[in-house]
Amino acid sequence: MTKREQYGLSFINLVTSDNTIKKNCRKDIVDQFSELQLITRFDIEQSKSLIDHIGKAVSNENFDPIYSSDFIDDNSIEIDPPFVIINDILHIKIEDLKELFNEWIMFLKE
């Protein structure tokens, strides 16, 4: 079972009105894990950046506990080992989030 399946997420290709394909992360059942849909806002480089940021936290290196970037708008990501806190709602294990983003990167490359 993949992490996305474990959390009830689907990675899908949406066709827009101008026939372009948009990669999307969707959660059909609304619950606390719906916060994970913010993955949609990350491209490959941004995903790798967050994974690197998480890696610093896991390695006890100096890191900023608040991950911020313009592309996540009003969402918040706080790294508080052994968890990552998303939007002050969802506490997810660091390793689970890292694995989810690695799956997202693979999907974006398809």
Secondary structure, DSSP 8 states (H G I E B T S, - for coil): --HHHHTTEEEEEEE-TTS-EEEEEEESS-SGGGGGGGGGG--HHHHHHHHHHHHHHHTT----SEE--GGGTT--EEEETTEEEETTTEEEEHHHHHHHHHHHHHHHH-
